[in-house]
């Protein structure tokens, strides 16, 4: 089938995050949507102390899960 082990010359996976269409989407769609949700998330100081958010007292807290592709890259093969 033509499969063989090779060493990638370019290093880590690059997802094209600097392409003009990706930058435009991030700035005009993703970041404004994120800003609308931000008031419902919990915040911490650099000393790991929670910042009291009065807006969360009367509503539900929004928990955002992150996906870090670097974790998967480190464990390939």
N, C-alpha and C positions, 0 to 999 in steps of 0.2 A: 504494500500500500504506500510505500515511500516515506514512512515515518522514521525519524532518527533523532537522537539526542543532539542538541546543538547548544552552544553558549550564545546568549544574546549579547550583541556588541553594544547596544544602546543603554543597557542597565535596566532600571525600573520601568514599570508600566507607566505610560503617559496617556491621559485620557483626552487631550485636546482642550483643556480648560482655558487656553488663551486664544482660541479661535474667535473671530469676531461675532459669529452667531451665538456662541456659548456665552460670551461676555455680555452681549445684548440681552439674552434671556435672563441671566443672573441679575442684571441691573434693573430691568423693567418688569420682570415677573416674579422671580424667586425671592429677592430681597424685600420688595414691598409686601409680599405675602407673609414672609417671616416676621416683618415688623408688626403686622396686624396681630400675630399670635404671641409676640414677645411679652406682652403685659400679663399673660396668664402663666408664665413660667417662673420657677423659683430661681433666685440669684444668690451668689455667695461672694464674699470678699476674698482677697488673696490669702487671708489667714484661715480660710475655710469656715467662716462664720456666715450663717444665713442672713440675708438682708430681708427684713420684714417688709412685705408687700401688702399694703392695705387692700388692694384690688383683689387679692386672692382670698381674703377673709369671707367674702360672700359668694364665691363661685368655685368651680372646679379647677384644680391645678392641671396644667398641660405638661406632660412629660415627653420630651423629644429624644428619640433614639438616634444615635449617629452610627454610620457605617464607615469604617476605616479600611480601605483596600490595602493599606500597607501591612496590616495584620495577616491578610491572606497571602500576600506576596512573600512574606518572610517564611511561611510554612510550605511553600510549593516544593514538591519533590522531596 
